[in-house]
């Protein structure tokens, strides 16, 4: 095992190899790599410290839910290294959290090497996200969720069946009336993945917001953009605070406004 590696395991469901390695530039920080693609960054000493641009943008959304520090109910579709469940626990102790993960052994692999913060209440629901969302167990356990995060990838692509209108209807059914669905979209130039996700979401939730680097949102260059979706117009009241939270330079605006600006 290379000096920087902490743990390695092949995932049965996908055949990919998962590796946890130290961040050589940040003491106490680690990176999860699956199938050769970096997936998550974790700072064990400070789980509230978020590294990647899109994760910081999702963190800003978590900060706007309910009152500061108040526990929430959160559903994470896709486990990674559990960066955001750690953030929720650090900033909103006693939150009820659920994670849906195709690779059943990924969560124990991660938590054995990178333990969760003390007191974390996290329930794992193994299986394909579409199947789990349409099952009764998660619906009973996590109804009226404040937050559902979809971060679902095989390699660098979201499988087609996990970005359909039916999939997003099932995800949105978990939400409380003012709950927010958050989707991480990793995209190529000209934003083909973003267009596909928005086409699927348009019939489901009436208020759609994009948050991302200016180069991605405005210039449609390759990178990550975050979609925020809600049935409640209260989401729109968050825009000034989300813009101020950054990262900068960035764009946070409604899909309607961005489409209008593009002509």
C-alpha positions, 0 to 999 in steps of 0.5 A, spaced: 500 500 500 502 506 498 504 511 503 498 516 502 493 510 502 489 509 508 485 503 506 483 500 499 477 495 497 473 493 491 466 494 491 462 488 489 456 491 486 460 496 481 467 492 480 470 499 482 476 499 487 475 504 493 481 508 496 482 512 501 488 516 501 491 522 505 491 529 503 498 531 502 497 538 503 492 538 509 494 535 515 488 530 518 484 531 511 483 525 507 480 523 500 475 518 497 477 515 490 472 510 486 474 507 480 480 512 479 475 518 480 476 523 486 469 522 490 469 526 497 474 530 501 473 529 509 477 533 514 476 529 520 479 534 525 474 539 522 468 536 519 464 543 518 470 544 513 468 543 506 473 543 501 470 542 494 466 548 491 460 544 490 460 541 497 461 548 500 455 551 496 450 545 498 453 547 505 450 554 504 443 551 503 444 546 509 445 553 513 439 556 511 434 550 513 430 552 519 433 556 525 441 555 525 443 549 529 436 546 529 436 539 527 433 537 521 432 530 517 436 529 511 436 524 506 443 523 502 442 519 495 449 517 494 454 516 500 461 518 498 465 519 504 459 521 508 462 529 507 455 532 508 452 527 513 458 529 517 457 537 516 450 536 518 452 533 525 457 538 526 452 544 524 446 541 527 447 536 532 442 530 533 439 531 526 436 524 523 440 522 517 439 517 512 444 515 506 442 511 500 448 507 497 448 502 491 455 499 494 453 496 500 460 495 503 462 502 502 459 505 508 462 501 513 469 501 509 469 509 509 466 509 517 472 504 519 477 508 516 474 515 517 469 515 523 463 519 523 463 525 529 460 522 535 452 522 536 451 522 528 444 518 527 445 515 520 441 510 517 444 506 511 439 504 506 443 499 501 441 498 494 439 502 487 437 509 489 431 509 484 428 502 487 429 504 494 426 511 493 420 507 491 420 502 497 416 503 503 422 503 508 425 509 506 418 513 505 416 511 512 423 513 516 424 519 512 418 522 510 417 530 511 425 531 510 428 538 510 433 536 505 434 531 500 441 531 496 442 527 490 449 526 488 449 519 484 455 517 480 458 511 476 465 514 474 463 521 472 456 520 469 449 519 473 446 513 470 440 515 466 435 512 470 437 516 476 435 523 472 428 522 470 422 525 472 419 519 475 425 519 479 425 526 481 417 525 483 419 519 488 425 523 491 420 530 492 415 525 495 420 525 501 420 532 502 416 537 507 412 542 504 418 547 505 423 542 504 429 542 498 432 537 493 439 538 492 442 535 485 450 535 484 451 535 476 458 534 474 458 537 467 461 537 460 462 544 456 455 546 453 452 543 459 448 537 456 447 533 463 444 540 466 439 540 461 437 533 462 436 534 469 432 540 469 428 537 463 426 531 468 425 536 474 421 542 471 415 538 471 416 536 479 418 542 483 416 549 481 422 553 484 428 551 481 435 555 482 442 554 480 448 555 484 455 554 481 462 558 478 460 563 473 464 559 468 459 553 469 453 557 470 454 563 465 459 560 460 457 553 460 464 550 461 465 544 464 465 543 472 460 542 477 453 546 478 448 545 484 441 545 482 436 547 488 429 545 487 423 546 492 415 546 491 415 552 496 417 559 494 421 560 500 427 558 497 427 564 493 428 568 499 435 565 500 438 567 494 441 573 497 444 569 503 446 564 498 450 569 493 453 572 499 456 565 502 459 564 495 464 561 493 466 566 489 466 568 483 459 564 482 452 565 480 446 563 484 439 565 481 433 562 478 433 557 472 427 562 469 432 568 470 438 565 467 433 562 461 431 569 460 438 572 460 440 567 455 434 570 451 
